[in-house]
């Protein structure tokens, strides 16, 4: 009864804006010591990195900041792998008592699981030694490479799903990168870098981006569904369209966008910045079909959109 009441209390909690949906029940452990162990993708070497710390049970970022000497690291050559001898060398000099061999075995198995399951991160925190001397993983975090999901269908249904909004779920289904934000200036651009820059310029001018939405790469022909998602977010007061053509041609993106515009007929101010491959054709389309001209550059388009959104907000508030 006590366990049931505790579980029900936890299920009523909201953590970081998300409702608790499941409770993990584990056997109580008589913990003697706590450690940290992980294998992750190392951005510096583009290969695996095995990490171990005697400071378990706390955020590894805090350990790195306060006691960096407590973290052991081993950069792994994937051609050589990570075996028992590598693990023992990594743990050399550490006061682990009689748990050294057990911890070394865990590190090797952790690396093997990381490789076998195409993980980006496989982390145990805490890895504990009990009063009886057993080495036990009390908690584990596993992040799989998204591009490898097709090779691990059995894992796809076992993890915690991302908490997507309805619009974000639509974007995922359509193959469009869309993230919903709390602003009122809509953003549609091609390429993640250009989209992020557009959002930064909007903020620079005192505005708030309503979304991240980019149609770069293979998604450059999907301007129509992308525009529909951007405009379907409640509270949009203006829109910036920023196209910079290279592989993604401006006229192809513009044609899809204008087709969507004709169908939706949105009633809001929109400001364009168009440059790069196919820009002349795209600008002609814009003039002929929408009767609009692009602004001189991205900065001008973002500033105009922010000004329009702020003016609309004043009008809506009776100002």
C-alpha positions in Angstrom: 0.0 0.0 0.0 2.8 2.4 0.8 4.6 1.7 -2.5 1.3 2.2 -4.4 0.6 5.5 -2.7 4.2 6.7 -3.4 3.8 5.7 -7.1 0.5 7.5 -7.4 2.0 10.6 -6.0 4.9 10.5 -8.5 2.5 10.0 -11.4 0.7 13.2 -10.4 3.9 15.2 -10.8 4.9 17.5 -13.6 8.7 17.7 -14.3 10.1 20.3 -16.7 6.7 20.9 -18.1 6.0 17.2 -18.8 3.6 14.9 -16.9 5.1 11.8 -15.4 3.8 8.8 -17.3 5.7 5.8 -15.8 7.4 4.9 -12.6 10.5 2.6 -12.5 10.4 0.3 -9.5 13.7 -1.3 -8.5 15.0 -3.4 -5.6 16.6 -1.3 -2.9 20.4 -1.5 -2.9 22.7 -1.2 0.1 25.0 1.2 -1.6 28.7 1.4 -0.4 30.1 3.5 -3.3 28.8 5.3 -6.4 30.6 5.7 -9.7 29.9 7.1 -13.2 30.6 5.3 -16.5 29.8 6.2 -20.0 30.6 5.7 -23.7 29.8 8.6 -26.1 30.6 10.1 -29.4 33.6 12.4 -29.0 33.1 15.5 -31.2 36.9 16.2 -31.2 38.1 12.8 -32.5 34.8 11.7 -34.2 35.2 8.4 -32.4 34.1 6.7 -29.2 35.2 8.1 -25.8 35.0 5.9 -22.7 34.6 7.9 -19.4 34.7 6.8 -15.8 34.5 8.8 -12.6 34.7 8.0 -8.9 32.2 10.8 -8.4 28.9 9.0 -9.3 25.3 10.0 -8.5 25.7 13.6 -9.7 25.8 15.5 -13.0 29.1 14.7 -14.8 29.2 18.4 -15.9 29.4 19.4 -12.2 32.2 16.9 -11.6 34.1 18.2 -14.7 33.9 21.8 -13.4 34.7 21.2 -9.7 37.0 18.1 -9.7 38.1 17.4 -13.3 40.8 15.1 -12.0 38.1 12.7 -10.9 37.3 11.8 -14.5 39.2 9.2 -16.4 38.9 9.2 -20.2 40.0 6.8 -22.9 39.8 7.7 -26.6 39.0 4.6 -28.6 40.2 3.6 -32.1 37.2 1.7 -33.4 39.6 -0.5 -35.4 41.2 -1.7 -32.2 38.1 -1.6 -29.9 38.1 -1.5 -26.1 38.9 -4.7 -24.3 39.7 -5.9 -20.7 43.3 -4.7 -20.8 42.2 -1.2 -21.9 39.7 -1.1 -19.1 42.2 -2.1 -16.5 44.7 0.5 -17.7 42.0 3.1 -17.5 41.3 2.2 -13.9 44.9 2.0 -12.9 45.8 4.0 -9.8 42.2 4.4 -8.6 41.1 3.3 -5.2 38.3 0.9 -6.1 38.9 -1.8 -3.5 37.9 -5.2 -4.6 35.6 -3.9 -7.3 38.2 -3.2 -9.9 37.6 -6.3 -12.0 33.9 -5.9 -11.8 34.0 -2.3 -12.9 36.4 -3.1 -15.8 34.0 -5.8 -17.0 31.1 -3.3 -17.0 33.2 -0.8 -19.0 34.0 -3.4 -21.7 30.3 -4.5 -21.9 29.2 -0.9 -22.0 31.5 -0.2 -25.0 30.3 -3.4 -26.7 26.6 -2.4 -26.2 27.4 1.1 -27.5 28.9 -0.3 -30.7 26.3 -3.0 -31.2 23.4 -0.6 -30.9 24.7 2.4 -32.8 24.5 4.6 -29.7 25.5 8.2 -29.5 25.6 7.9 -25.7 25.4 5.0 -23.2 25.7 6.2 -19.6 25.4 4.6 -16.2 24.9 7.0 -13.3 25.2 5.7 -10.7 27.2 2.6 -11.1 27.3 1.3 -7.5 29.2 -1.2 -5.4 26.9 -2.7 -2.8 27.8 -3.7 0.7 28.1 -7.3 -0.5 30.6 -6.3 -3.2 28.3 -6.5 -6.2 28.7 -4.0 -9.0 25.2 -2.8 -10.1 24.0 -0.3 -12.7 21.2 1.5 -10.9 20.4 3.9 -13.8 21.1 4.0 -17.5 20.7 6.5 -20.2 20.8 5.4 -23.9 20.7 7.7 -26.9 20.6 6.1 -30.3 21.8 7.7 -33.5 18.5 8.7 -35.3 19.8 7.5 -38.6 20.4 4.0 -37.2 16.8 3.5 -36.0 16.0 1.4 -39.1 18.5 -1.1 -38.0 17.1 -1.4 -34.5 13.3 -1.4 -34.8 13.1 -3.4 -31.6 14.6 -0.4 -29.7 12.4 2.3 -31.3 9.3 1.3 -29.3 11.1 0.9 -25.9 12.5 4.4 -25.3 10.9 7.5 -24.0 9.4 9.3 -27.0 10.2 13.0 -27.6 7.4 15.3 -26.3 6.4 16.7 -29.7 3.8 19.3 -30.2 1.1 18.6 -32.9 2.9 20.8 -35.4 6.3 19.2 -34.6 4.8 15.8 -35.1 3.5 16.9 -38.5 7.0 18.2 -39.4 8.6 14.9 -38.4 6.1 13.0 -40.5 6.7 15.3 -43.5 10.4 15.1 -43.2 10.7 18.8 -42.3 12.7 20.1 -39.4 10.2 22.1 -37.4 10.5 23.3 -33.7 7.7 25.3 -32.2 8.7 28.3 -30.1 6.8 30.9 -28.1 7.2 34.0 -30.4 5.0 35.7 -33.0 7.4 36.1 -36.0 7.2 33.1 -38.3 10.4 31.9 -39.9 10.9 29.9 -43.1 14.4 29.4 -44.5 16.5 26.8 -46.2 19.4 25.2 -44.2 19.8 25.0 -40.5 22.6 27.6 -40.3 20.6 30.2 -42.3 17.5 29.5 -40.2 19.4 29.9 -36.9 20.9 33.1 -38.2 17.5 34.4 -39.2 16.2 33.7 -35.8 19.2 35.5 -34.2 18.6 38.6 -36.3 14.9 38.6 -35.3 16.0 38.6 -31.7 18.6 41.3 -32.3 15.8 43.6 -33.5 13.7 42.9 -30.4 11.4 40.2 -31.9 10.6 36.7 -30.9 10.8 33.8 -33.4 7.7 31.7 -33.5 9.4 28.6 -34.8 12.5 26.9 -36.3 11.6 25.6 -39.8 14.1 24.8 -42.5 13.7 23.2 -45.8 17.4 22.6 -46.7 18.9 19.4 -48.2 16.4 16.9 -49.5 13.5 18.9 -48.1 14.0 21.9 -50.3 11.0 20.9 -52.5 8.7 21.0 -49.4 8.1 24.7 -49.1 4.3 24.2 -49.4 3.8 21.9 -46.3 6.5 23.9 -44.4 4.6 27.1 -44.9 1.3 25.5 -43.8 3.0 24.4 -40.6 4.5 27.8 -39.9 1.2 29.6 -40.5 -0.9 27.1 -38.5 0.8 28.1 -35.2 -1.6 30.4 -33.3 -0.5 33.9 -32.7 1.7 34.4 -35.8 1.7 38.2 -36.6 4.3 38.3 -39.4 6.5 36.1 -41.4 10.1 36.1 -42.7 11.0 34.0 -45.7 14.8 33.8 -46.2 16.0 31.8 -49.2 19.6 31.5 -50.1 20.0 29.3 -53.2 22.8 26.7 -53.7 21.8 23.1 -54.0 18.3 24.2 -53.0 17.3 26.5 -55.9 15.4 29.6 -55.0 12.8 29.3 -57.8 11.9 25.8 -56.7 11.4 26.8 -53.1 9.5 30.0 -54.2 7.2 28.1 -56.5 6.2 25.7 -53.7 5.7 28.6 -51.3 3.6 30.6 -53.7 1.4 27.6 -54.5 0.7 27.2 -50.8 0.1 30.9 -50.4 -2.5 30.8 -53.2 -4.4 28.0 -51.4 -4.2 29.4 -47.9 -4.5 33.1 -48.7 -3.0 34.1 -45.3 -3.8 37.6 -44.0 -0.5 38.6 -42.5 2.5 40.7 -43.5 5.4 38.7 -45.1 8.9 39.9 -45.9 11.3 38.1 -48.2 15.1 37.9 -48.6 16.1 36.0 -51.7 19.7 35.4 -53.0 21.7 32.7 -54.7 21.0 30.1 -57.3 17.8 30.8 -59.1 17.2 34.1 -57.3 16.2 36.0 -60.5 13.5 33.5 -61.4 12.3 33.5 -57.8 12.1 37.3 -57.6 10.2 37.4 -60.9 7.7 34.8 -59.5 7.3 36.8 -56.3 6.5 40.0 -58.3 4.2 38.4 -60.8 2.2 36.2 -58.4 2.2 38.0 -55.1 2.9 41.6 -56.3 5.8 41.8 -53.8 9.5 42.7 -53.9 12.1 41.1 -51.7 13.9 43.4 -49.3 17.5 44.3 -49.7 18.9 41.6 -47.4 18.1 39.3 -44.4 18.6 42.1 -41.8 16.1 44.4 -43.5 13.5 41.5 -43.9 13.9 40.5 -40.2 13.6 44.1 -39.0 10.5 44.7 -41.1 8.9 41.5 -39.8 9.6 42.5 -36.2 8.2 46.0 -36.7 5.1 44.6 -38.2 4.6 42.1 -35.4 5.0 44.7 -32.8 2.6 47.1 -34.6 0.0 44.3 -34.8 0.5 43.6 -31.1 -0.1 47.2 -30.3 -3.3 47.2 -32.4 -4.5 44.1 -30.8 -4.0 45.6 -27.4 -5.9 48.7 -28.3 -2.7 50.8 -28.6 
